[in-house]
Amino acid sequence: MTWAISWLALHDGRAEYKAARRLLAEYHDRYGDEVTFIPGGYFAPMYDTRESNRKTIHAALKMVSDMVGGGYRPQCVVAGYLDAENQSLLASDEGIHVCQGQIWSQHGIDNGDGDGGICYPYYPSREHYLKPAQGKADFIDCVCLDGWTCDFLTARREGFAGGFNSRLGVGPIETVGNLGRDVGRREMMDTTAMHFDTGYGLNGFGFVTGIWETSIGHDEDLAWWLQAVRERWTDVRVMTEGEFGLEWRKHNPDNRKLNYRFDAKGTGAPGSEQELEIKWFMNQEFRLALLRNWKTGDDYKAIDFTRYDLRAEEPRTLQREWSLMNVLNQKGTRPQDKPVSLRHLPAEDQQRILARYPELKELF
């Protein structure tokens, strides 16, 4: 496991926090767990300056190393969100090449908005943390990871729209905490299967990640989930964030091979309608989501088309909105964000999609 400790928890002098810090060092020594820093409680760039976050990260990483001892250095930083500049500085100044730096599909929930990226590993662009680098000129040598694997059907929603939770998926806070043990645990496994069954067949590997606050509990749900995963998918490896990111980095020197595909049907959990099917296509140039009612045989409609070849820019002032939205966005928060048939997209976008995925011709 990867344990991320906050700035205050690093400094708190109370006996409980001293014991917690000793325990984390023991977990590293005994189990090989990763211990690292979490800046800003998931929302560092939304509520503090880039320079302040840089200084905080630098100081905190030294404290983590001292806390664990033996010359220890974490392989990643867990950040929730982290701006492109600080992800670049992680690589150049800190020698850390993995960052849990985005919360995929999050919008209208908690304290920060950041929809528009891809949910599997990529190297971010210097322009925007959610944009995959397009080439050497904007390349950041820091593998950016999602931290919360969500049900693709619920994740298309805006916050709690319709009374549903858009973050429903692997995390026990949203699943077991809201739906009860039996229904919640089933949703945890159904979401996992989206990646380890169909997703594995499409991508050649599956990546499922779940971060939650240990103070909220659910330890028993974590243990149950890990055991259930081991029994169902016997070849799964449980890796730290840093170990996984560096393994991906060994096989991918840049973003040119990015071609993630997902095909998921609703699980029946609240907000994940069983009759709906969503297809995702994510690559260096764009991401595309198609939705249909598979029971009635309706045509697919595009609910998201985000181009990464277009210029992007992060906020320069403090604000909660850090999304990357251009042509069409799944959350439906703008007037133009209406489901549309592929043949009604601009001609240049149709050509762009077909150049990458000619097999989609039959859907136009």
Disulfide bonds with the S-S distance in Angstrom:
none
